[in-house]
Amino acid sequence: MTRHVLPGDPPVELVLRRSARARRISLRVSGADGRVTLTMPKGASEREALEFAAEKADWLRGHLDKRPDEVSVGIGAELPFRGSVLRVMPGTGRAVVLREGEIAVPGKPERVAARLQGFVKETARARLAEASDRYAAALGRDYSRITLRDTRSRWGSCSAHGGLMYSWRLILAPDEVLDYVAAHEVAHLVEMNHSSRFWGHVEDLYGDYAAPRKWLRMNGAGLHRYRF
């Protein structure tokens, strides 16, 4: 992959990617981080691809303008956490403390984002382990381990060896959304597909999953706007 800048106001960085499977030149804007990928089929030249991007410049900038602004997490910022919006405040002592409408983070201002990210990940691990344990017990299956990542293309996955992976950003979503994703991945312990049998297991474990699934489709990308 190579990078180019599409000139204009504002300039747009493009990631050029060649794909043997692509049949035509295409543009894709990531809903997670706004990265613009310009994909070329095997026989196309970079000049052709850049000309295509230039023709689509107005559409591209309009699409990027609709993305929510990024939020740098620090003192005074507002952060979603388990379905509530909390204002980040300076704290005392050594521990991050949750208060009504606030999350108090001790230490130097330049360390607030790192300390808060550590707290968020620790809380996410505990909640996801609890939900995974609960659903795995109900299903009568064991998983091998839980891994947390900051994934952009998926909220979770289940390996063929029973390893569960989750995005730690799920802790920024309402609790029912995190629980749904845990039920979804645990259900893959018995069905490594998305067949009707799989969705039946999800429903048996979680219940009616339509609302949290819709929440993720509508709001999930916005969880990536918070920069720690």
C-alpha positions as CSV (number, residue, x, y, z in Angstrom):
1,M,0.0,0.0,0.0
2,T,1.1,3.5,-0.7
3,R,-0.1,6.9,0.4
4,H,-1.0,10.0,-1.7
5,V,-2.6,13.3,-0.9
6,L,-5.6,14.5,-2.9
7,P,-5.1,18.3,-3.2
8,G,-7.8,20.7,-2.4
9,D,-9.6,22.3,0.6
10,P,-9.0,20.4,2.7
11,P,-6.4,18.0,1.3
12,V,-7.4,14.3,1.8
13,E,-4.9,11.5,2.5
14,L,-5.5,8.4,0.4
15,V,-4.2,4.9,1.0
16,L,-3.7,3.2,-2.3
17,R,-4.3,-0.5,-2.3
18,R,-4.0,-3.0,-5.2
19,S,-6.3,-6.0,-5.1
20,A,-6.3,-9.0,-7.4
21,R,-10.0,-9.5,-6.7
22,A,-11.1,-5.9,-7.5
23,R,-12.8,-5.5,-10.8
24,R,-12.9,-1.7,-10.8
25,I,-11.4,1.3,-9.0
26,S,-13.3,2.2,-5.8
27,L,-13.1,4.5,-2.9
28,R,-14.0,3.5,0.7
29,V,-14.2,5.8,3.8
30,S,-13.8,3.9,7.1
31,G,-16.6,4.5,9.5
32,A,-14.2,3.9,12.4
33,D,-11.4,6.4,11.7
34,G,-12.2,8.2,8.5
35,R,-9.3,6.6,6.6
36,V,-9.8,6.8,2.8
37,T,-8.8,3.7,0.8
38,L,-8.5,3.9,-2.9
39,T,-8.6,0.3,-4.3
40,M,-7.2,-0.5,-7.7
41,P,-7.7,-3.7,-9.8
42,K,-4.5,-5.5,-11.0
43,G,-4.4,-3.8,-14.4
44,A,-5.1,-0.2,-13.4
45,S,-2.4,2.4,-13.0
46,E,-1.9,4.8,-10.1
47,R,-2.6,7.7,-12.4
48,E,-6.0,6.3,-13.4
49,A,-6.8,5.7,-9.7
50,L,-5.9,9.2,-8.7
51,E,-7.9,10.7,-11.5
52,F,-10.9,8.7,-10.3
53,A,-10.4,10.0,-6.8
54,A,-10.2,13.6,-8.1
55,E,-13.5,13.1,-10.0
56,K,-15.1,12.0,-6.7
57,A,-13.5,14.7,-4.6
58,D,-16.7,16.6,-3.8
59,W,-18.5,13.4,-2.8
60,L,-15.5,12.4,-0.7
61,R,-15.2,15.6,1.2
62,G,-18.9,15.7,1.8
63,H,-18.8,12.2,3.2
64,L,-15.9,13.1,5.5
65,D,-17.7,16.3,6.7
66,K,-20.5,14.1,8.0
67,R,-18.2,12.2,10.3
68,P,-18.3,13.2,14.0
69,D,-15.3,15.1,15.2
70,E,-12.7,13.3,17.1
71,V,-12.5,13.8,20.9
72,S,-9.1,14.0,22.7
73,V,-9.8,12.4,26.1
74,G,-8.5,14.7,28.9
75,I,-9.7,16.9,31.7
76,G,-13.0,18.5,30.8
77,A,-13.8,16.0,28.0
78,E,-17.0,14.0,27.9
79,L,-16.7,10.3,27.6
80,P,-19.4,7.6,27.2
81,F,-19.1,4.8,29.7
82,R,-21.6,1.9,30.1
83,G,-24.4,3.9,28.7
84,S,-23.8,7.2,30.5
85,V,-21.9,10.3,29.5
86,L,-19.3,11.3,32.1
87,R,-17.2,14.4,32.3
88,V,-13.5,13.7,33.0
89,M,-12.4,15.6,36.1
90,P,-9.1,15.9,38.0
91,G,-9.0,13.4,40.9
92,T,-7.0,12.9,44.1
93,G,-5.3,9.8,45.5
94,R,-4.3,6.9,43.3
95,A,-7.4,5.4,41.9
96,V,-9.9,6.5,39.1
97,V,-13.2,7.2,40.8
98,L,-16.7,7.2,39.3
99,R,-19.1,9.8,40.6
100,E,-22.5,11.1,39.5
101,G,-22.0,12.3,36.0
102,E,-18.2,12.4,36.4
103,I,-15.1,10.2,36.3
104,A,-12.2,11.6,38.4
105,V,-8.7,10.8,37.3
106,P,-5.7,11.5,39.5
107,G,-2.2,12.4,38.4
108,K,-0.6,14.9,36.0
109,P,-2.8,16.2,33.2
110,E,-0.5,14.7,30.6
111,R,-1.1,11.3,32.1
112,V,-4.9,11.5,32.4
113,A,-5.6,9.9,29.0
114,A,-3.3,6.9,29.6
115,R,-4.6,6.3,33.1
116,L,-8.2,6.6,32.0
117,Q,-7.6,4.2,29.1
118,G,-6.1,1.7,31.5
119,F,-9.2,2.0,33.8
120,V,-11.5,1.6,30.8
121,K,-9.7,-1.6,29.5
122,E,-9.6,-3.1,33.0
123,T,-13.3,-2.5,33.4
124,A,-14.0,-3.9,30.0
125,R,-12.1,-7.1,30.7
126,A,-14.0,-7.7,33.9
127,R,-17.4,-7.1,32.3
128,L,-16.6,-9.2,29.2
129,A,-15.2,-12.0,31.3
130,E,-18.3,-12.0,33.5
131,A,-20.7,-12.0,30.5
132,S,-18.7,-14.6,28.6
133,D,-18.6,-16.9,31.7
134,R,-22.3,-16.5,32.2
135,Y,-23.2,-17.3,28.6
136,A,-20.7,-20.1,28.2
137,A,-22.1,-21.8,31.3
138,A,-25.6,-21.5,29.9
139,L,-24.5,-23.0,26.7
140,G,-22.5,-25.8,28.3
141,R,-19.3,-24.9,26.5
142,D,-15.9,-23.6,27.6
143,Y,-13.8,-20.9,25.9
144,S,-10.0,-21.0,26.1
145,R,-9.2,-17.3,26.7
146,I,-10.3,-13.7,26.3
147,T,-8.3,-11.2,24.4
148,L,-9.0,-7.4,24.2
149,R,-8.0,-5.3,21.2
150,D,-8.9,-2.0,19.6
151,T,-10.4,-3.5,16.5
152,R,-12.0,-1.4,13.9
153,S,-13.6,-3.9,11.6
154,R,-15.4,-6.1,14.2
155,W,-16.5,-5.9,17.8
156,G,-15.6,-9.5,18.6
157,S,-14.6,-12.8,17.2
158,C,-14.3,-16.5,18.2
159,S,-11.5,-18.7,17.0
160,A,-11.7,-22.3,16.0
161,H,-9.9,-23.1,19.3
162,G,-12.4,-21.3,21.5
163,G,-10.5,-18.1,21.9
164,L,-12.8,-15.0,22.3
165,M,-11.6,-11.6,21.2
166,Y,-13.4,-8.3,22.0
167,S,-13.0,-4.7,21.4
168,W,-12.4,-2.9,24.7
169,R,-14.4,0.0,23.4
170,L,-17.6,-2.0,24.1
171,I,-17.4,-0.7,27.6
172,L,-18.2,2.8,26.2
173,A,-21.5,1.4,24.9
174,P,-24.6,0.6,27.0
175,D,-24.3,-2.6,29.0
176,E,-26.9,-4.4,26.9
177,V,-24.8,-3.9,23.8
178,L,-21.7,-5.4,25.5
179,D,-23.8,-8.3,26.7
180,Y,-25.2,-8.9,23.2
181,V,-21.8,-9.0,21.6
182,A,-20.6,-11.5,24.3
183,A,-23.6,-13.7,23.6
184,H,-22.9,-13.5,19.9
185,E,-19.3,-14.6,20.2
186,V,-20.0,-17.3,22.8
187,A,-22.7,-18.7,20.4
188,H,-19.9,-19.3,17.9
189,L,-18.5,-21.9,20.3
190,V,-21.2,-24.2,18.9
191,E,-21.9,-22.7,15.5
192,M,-18.9,-21.1,13.6
193,N,-21.2,-19.4,11.1
194,H,-24.2,-17.1,11.0
195,S,-26.9,-19.7,10.2
196,S,-30.4,-19.7,11.6
197,R,-29.2,-22.2,14.2
198,F,-26.5,-19.7,15.3
199,W,-29.0,-16.9,15.7
200,G,-31.2,-19.2,17.6
201,H,-28.4,-19.8,20.1
202,V,-27.9,-16.0,20.4
203,E,-31.6,-15.5,21.1
204,D,-31.6,-18.4,23.7
205,L,-28.6,-16.8,25.5
206,Y,-29.5,-13.1,25.3
207,G,-33.1,-12.8,24.3
208,D,-34.4,-10.4,21.7
209,Y,-31.1,-8.9,20.3
210,A,-32.7,-6.6,17.7
211,A,-32.2,-3.4,19.8
212,P,-28.5,-3.8,20.7
213,R,-27.6,-5.0,17.2
214,K,-29.3,-1.9,15.8
215,W,-27.5,0.3,18.3
216,L,-24.1,-1.0,17.1
217,R,-25.0,-0.4,13.5
218,M,-26.2,3.2,14.2
219,N,-23.7,4.3,16.9
220,G,-20.8,1.8,17.0
221,A,-18.5,3.8,14.7
222,G,-18.8,6.8,17.0
223,L,-17.1,4.9,19.8
224,H,-13.8,5.2,17.8
225,R,-13.9,9.0,17.8
226,Y,-12.5,9.0,21.4
227,R,-8.7,9.3,21.3
228,F,-6.8,8.3,24.4
